[in-house]
């Protein structure tokens, strides 16, 4: 899509947030009654041992909408605290 509409000055990127501390995330944690165990597992996947915030996701969206990202198109931006990298690396080893 980025290649198809670039000539019109349209940039196409995608933000891929991982675990984000939202009411939906909290509901998901508590659905089986073992939120502590599930959250511990989720945190173990994060490189910073924390869950992302909605504000961090919003800041990425603002960056993509700003002129600061004028040369960025066709990009997939992971905002997942390193989860994808950890899973990819674990398959290599």
C-alpha positions in Angstrom: 0.0 0.0 0.0 2.9 2.4 0.8 4.2 2.0 -2.7 0.8 2.4 -4.3 0.0 5.8 -2.6 3.4 7.3 -2.0 3.3 9.3 -5.2 0.3 11.2 -3.7 2.3 12.2 -0.6 0.6 9.6 1.5 2.6 7.6 4.0 1.5 4.2 5.2 3.0 2.7 8.4 1.6 0.4 11.1 2.0 0.5 14.8 2.0 -2.9 16.5 1.7 -2.5 20.2 2.1 -5.4 22.5 0.8 -5.8 26.0 -0.6 -2.4 27.0 -2.0 -1.5 30.5 -5.6 -0.9 29.5 -8.9 -1.9 31.1 -9.1 -4.7 28.5 -5.7 -6.0 29.5 -6.7 -6.0 33.2 -9.9 -7.9 32.3 -7.9 -10.4 30.3 -5.5 -10.9 33.2 -8.4 -11.6 35.6 -10.5 -13.8 33.4 -9.2 -17.1 34.8 -8.8 -15.8 38.4 -5.0 -16.1 38.4 -4.0 -12.6 37.3 -0.7 -12.7 39.3 0.6 -15.8 37.6 -0.4 -14.6 34.1 1.0 -11.1 34.6 4.3 -12.6 35.9 4.5 -14.6 32.7 3.7 -11.6 30.6 6.4 -9.5 32.4 9.0 -12.3 31.9 8.6 -11.7 28.1 9.2 -8.0 28.4 12.8 -6.7 28.2 12.1 -3.9 30.7 9.9 -6.1 32.9 7.0 -3.7 32.6 3.8 -3.3 30.5 3.5 -0.5 28.0 1.1 2.4 28.6 -1.6 3.9 26.4 0.4 7.1 26.4 3.4 5.4 24.9 1.2 4.0 22.1 -0.2 7.5 21.6 3.2 9.0 21.4 4.1 6.7 18.6 0.9 7.6 16.7 1.7 11.3 17.2 5.2 10.7 15.8 3.8 8.9 12.7 1.4 11.8 12.1 4.1 14.4 12.5 6.5 15.8 10.0 9.3 14.2 12.0 8.4 10.9 10.3 8.2 12.5 6.8 10.6 9.9 5.2 9.0 6.9 6.9 6.7 4.8 4.9 6.0 1.1 4.6 7.3 0.5 8.2 6.0 -1.9 10.8 6.8 -0.5 14.2 6.8 -2.9 17.1 6.0 -1.3 20.4 6.0 -4.5 22.4 8.8 -4.2 25.0 11.0 -6.7 23.1 8.5 -9.6 23.2 8.9 -10.3 19.4 12.7 -10.1 19.7 12.7 -12.5 22.7 10.4 -15.0 20.9 12.4 -14.8 17.7 15.7 -15.2 19.6 14.4 -18.1 21.6 13.6 -20.0 18.4 17.1 -19.5 17.1 18.8 -20.9 20.2 
